[in-house]
Amino acid sequence: MTVSGMEAAKRACEASGWTLSNLALQKILYLAHMIYLGRHGSPLISDRFEAWDYGPVLPQVYRRAKAFGSGPIQNVFHSVTDIENTEEADIINEAVRKLGDLSPGTLVAATHRDGGAWARYYQPGLPSNTIPNDAIRTEYETEWNG
């Protein structure tokens, strides 16, 4: 089962105790999506990530949370459905637990690996370049699970 980017964002922010910045949220969602995709062969998040300057981004989540700048995102997901008690929620919770305290620089480095999916699809000045799920799965298989 896939979840929307907004549902995943709400779950991640809740799991962090509302301490994640927009940048951290984007990286954690991307890495959770990659792990799920690699383990199950199907996407965690139904929305597509795009290759932006600071890494993979879910544009609709970015727009919803951008008002918080580099500070912690507060609950702007009131109307978004909860995804509690599912394998999808467990993966997101695990990603927040393992990655939530990492510095922004460390998270950026993790999503900007040479030859990784973001690096292969990023083109400066072209913020709407979609990163295909096949490329994300390949990165998991070659860089994270190999």
C-alpha positions in Angstrom: 0.0 0.0 0.0 1.3 3.4 -0.8 0.7 6.6 1.2 0.6 10.2 0.1 3.5 12.5 0.6 1.4 14.5 3.0 0.4 11.4 5.0 4.1 10.4 5.2 5.1 13.9 6.3 2.5 14.0 9.0 3.6 10.6 10.4 7.3 11.6 10.3 6.7 15.0 12.0 4.6 13.3 14.7 7.2 10.6 15.2 9.9 13.3 15.7 7.8 15.2 18.3 7.5 18.0 15.7 11.3 18.7 15.7 12.1 18.2 12.0 13.0 21.0 9.6 11.7 20.9 6.1 15.1 19.9 4.8 15.4 17.0 7.3 11.8 15.9 6.6 12.5 15.7 2.8 15.6 13.7 3.3 14.1 11.3 5.8 11.0 10.7 3.6 13.2 10.1 0.6 15.4 7.6 2.5 12.3 5.8 4.0 10.8 5.6 0.5 14.1 4.2 -0.8 14.3 1.5 1.9 10.6 0.5 1.4 11.0 0.4 -2.3 14.2 -1.7 -2.0 12.7 -4.1 0.5 9.2 -4.5 -1.1 9.7 -3.6 -4.8 6.8 -1.1 -4.5 6.8 2.6 -3.5 6.1 3.8 0.0 5.0 7.2 -1.2 2.6 7.6 -4.1 3.9 11.1 -5.0 7.0 11.6 -7.0 10.3 13.0 -5.7 11.9 15.8 -7.7 15.6 16.5 -8.0 16.1 20.0 -6.5 19.3 21.9 -5.5 19.3 20.5 -1.9 18.3 17.0 -2.9 15.1 15.0 -3.4 11.9 16.9 -2.7 8.2 16.2 -2.5 7.0 19.6 -3.8 3.6 19.6 -2.2 5.1 18.8 1.2 7.8 21.4 0.7 5.2 24.1 -0.1 3.1 23.1 3.0 6.0 23.4 5.3 8.2 26.1 3.8 6.8 28.8 6.1 8.9 27.3 8.9 12.2 28.0 7.1 14.9 26.0 8.8 13.0 25.7 12.1 10.9 22.8 13.3 7.7 22.2 11.3 4.6 22.6 13.4 1.3 20.7 12.7 0.2 22.0 9.3 -1.3 18.6 8.5 -4.6 18.8 10.5 -6.7 17.6 7.5 -4.3 14.8 6.5 -5.3 11.2 7.3 -3.2 9.4 9.9 -1.3 6.2 8.8 -0.9 4.6 12.2 -0.3 0.9 12.8 0.8 -0.1 9.3 4.1 -1.3 7.9 4.3 2.0 6.1 4.1 3.9 9.4 6.7 1.5 10.9 9.2 2.3 8.1 8.7 6.1 8.6 9.0 5.8 12.3 12.2 3.7 11.9 13.7 6.3 9.5 12.9 9.2 12.0 14.4 7.2 14.8 17.6 6.5 13.0 18.0 9.7 11.0 16.1 12.4 12.9 19.0 13.6 15.0 21.5 13.8 12.1 22.7 17.2 10.9 21.3 18.7 7.8 24.8 18.3 6.1 24.9 14.5 6.9 21.4 14.1 5.5 22.2 16.0 2.4 25.4 13.9 1.9 23.3 10.7 2.2 20.9 11.8 -0.6 23.6 13.3 -2.8 25.7 10.2 -3.3 27.8 10.1 -6.6 25.9 7.9 -9.0 22.8 7.9 -6.8 19.3 8.6 -8.2 19.3 12.3 -7.2 22.7 12.9 -8.8 21.6 11.2 -12.0 18.5 13.3 -12.4 19.5 16.6 -10.9 20.0 19.5 -13.4 20.6 22.9 -12.0 17.8 25.3 -12.8 15.3 22.5 -13.5 13.5 22.0 -10.2 10.8 19.8 -11.6 13.0 16.9 -12.8 11.3 13.8 -11.5 13.4 11.0 -10.0 12.0 7.7 -11.3 11.3 5.0 -8.7 13.4 2.5 -10.7 16.4 4.7 -10.2 15.7 5.0 -6.5 15.4 1.2 -6.2 18.6 0.8 -8.1 20.4 3.1 -5.7 19.1 1.1 -2.7 20.3 -2.1 -4.3 23.8 -0.9 -5.2 24.6 1.6 -2.5 22.6 0.7 0.6 21.9 -3.0 0.5 25.0 -4.2 -1.4 
